[in-house]
Amino acid sequence: MIKACRGFRSALKGFAGFDLIEKDCHQQIEGEHFPFRAIQITKKPPTWRTESEIKHLRNRLQLLESFRQYSPTLQYLLAKVIRFERFGRRRVVIKKGHEATAFYFIYYGTVAITDDDDGSSAFVETAPTTIQRGASFGEIALLQKTKRIATVVCMEETELLVVDKKDFFSYKLDKELQREFKVRYDYLRYSLYRSCPLFL
C-alpha cells in the first residue's frame, strides 16, 4: 500500500507538469503575502484578464503544492477565475451544514477544521485539526453539490484564493476536475493491482 501511495504521489508530480514556472518566479512562499499586482488581476472579471495576466497568476499559484497537483489545463482555468480574499483571526470561512458556494487555496495563514457551527472549539482544543499555506479545501462538496460536513475557521490572518461556484461550473472546471480525479483513481487502482503479489 505504501509503495502504491508513493508511486501515486510521484505520478502526480509528473502529471502536473512540465516546468511552467518562470525563472523569476521561484521565490519561497515562506512569509510571503499575495503580491499587490496579483491581487489587482484577481479583481478583474475572468473575461477581462489577458493571457499574460493569467500566465502571471498561474506562475504565482504554482508556489502552492495543492495547485501544482493539477494539470496545466486545470491550472490555466483556475488562474482565469480565481479571486483573492483576506480574513482575520476567528473568521468562519465555511460553516457546517451550509451549501457549498466556493472552494479555496490557502496562500498565507492557517485554518482549523471543526465540528461545531462557529469554529470556537478550535481555540480551546490543545491540538485542533489545521491546514496551512499551500493546501486547498472545499472542492469535493462543490463538485458533488453537497452541504458542508465541517466548519473551517481562520486561526490567524489568512489569505485565500477563491473559486466561486458560478465560475466553477460556467468555465467547466467541474468537468476537468472530474476527469483528473478519474485519472488519479485509475492510476491508484492500477498501482495497487500491480503491487499485490496475488496478481504477479
N, C-alpha and C positions, 0 to 999 in steps of 0.2 A: 504494500500500500504506500509506504514512504517513497519507494522507488518511483511509483506511478505519479505521486504528487510532485516529486522533484522534476520528473520529465514534463509534467503538465506546466509547471511554472517556467521551465526553460523554454518550452514551446511558445508560451505566451509572449515571452520577451522577443523571440524571433518573429512571431506573428505581428506584434506591434510595430516591428519595424525596422525599416531602413533608417539610416542616420539622417533624420529630418531636422534635427535641431541645428540651427545655425551656430557657427563658431562663437559669435559674440553673445550667445545666449546660454553658455554653460555655467552660469552663476550657481552658487549654492542657495538652496531655498531657506537654509537656516537663518532665522532672524529677519527675513525679508518680508515686507508687506507687498501687496499687489501694487505694481507701479502706476503712476498717475496716467501715463499715456494709454496703458491697457484699460484702465477704468473708463477713460473717455471713449474708447472704442466700444466697450460693452454698453454704454449709454445709448448708442445708435441702434435703431431697429435692424434686424438681420438683413433686410433688403438694401439698406444704406451702406453696409460695410463693404469696403473694397477688398479685392483679392489680397493685396499686401497687408491690409489690416487683419484679415482672417489668418493669414500666414503668421503675422506677428503674435497674435493671440495663441495660435496653436503651438508655436515655439515656446512661448512663456508657460503654457499649460503642461507641456511635456516635462517640466520640472516635477510634476506631481506623479507619483508612482501609479496611482489608480488610473490616471488619464493615459499613461503610456501603455497600459494593458490593452487599449482599444486599437483597432485597425486604423490606418491612415484615413480611410473614408469616413469612419465614425468620428475621428479626431477633427476632421475638417468640418463636419456637420455641427459638432459640439461648439467649436470655435465660432461658428457662424451665429449661433443663437444664445450663447451663454451671457449672463448678466452678473454684475457684481453687487454684493450686499455686505455691509459690516454691522455686526451685532455686538452689544455689550454683554457683560457677565450676567448670568441668570436669565437671559432671553431664551424663551422657548421657540425653537425653530420648527419642530414637528410635534404635534400633540396626538397622543394615543387615541384611537377611535375616529379620528378625522379622515376625510377623504384625501388621497394623495394629490397634491397640486403641483409638485416640483420634485426634482432631485438635485443633489448638492455635491460639490467638491470642496474640501477644506483647503484653502490656500494658506491660512495663518490661524493659529489658535487650536483650541481643544474643545470638543463637545462630549457630553455624557449621554448614555442611553439608559433610560429609567422606565420603570413600570407604572409610575404614578402620572397623574394628569399634568401637574405643574412643574415637574422636574426637581422639586425641592429635596427629594431623597438623595440626589447626587451630592448635595452639600453637607449631608450629615453622615453618609456612609464613609467608612475608612478607606475602602478601595472601590470606588464606583467604576463601572464599565465605561471606558473612554475611547474615543478615536481622535486622531490628531492630523495635523497637516499632511497632505498627500493622499488622504483617504477620501472615499466618496460614500454617500449613503442615500437611501430613498428611491433608488431606481426600480427595485423589484415591485414595490407597491404601485408605483406609477405605471409600470409596464403591464402589470396584471389588473390594474384598475380596482385595487382593494383598499380597505381602510388601513390606517397605520396601526401597527401592533405594539408600538413603543413610543415614548416621548423622547425627544432629543433636545437638550438644553446646553447653552454655552457655558463653559467653565471659566472663561476669560474673554477678553475682547477677541472676536473671531471674524475672519474674512472668508466669505463663502462665494463660490461661483455657482450660479443657479441656472438650471434648465427648467423653464416653465412648461406646464402640461400642454398648453396651446401650441407652443413651438415644437415640443417633443413629438406630437402627433402630426402637425401640419407639415413638418420637414422630414417626416418618415424616419425619425430616429428610432421609433419603436420597432420598425421592420428590420433596420440594420442591427439593432441590439439583439433582437431575437435570433437573427442569422449568426451573430457572433457567439451567443450563448450556445447555440446548437453545435457550432464548430468546436467549441471548448468541451462541451459534453461528449461529443463523438470521440474527440481525442482522448479524453479521460477514460472513457469506456474501452477504447482500443488499448490504451496503456495498461489498464487493469487486466484485460484479457491476455495481453502478451506477458504480463508479469506473473500470471498464475501458472504454477507447474503442471496443473492438470491439462492445460491446453498446449503444452510444448511438446 
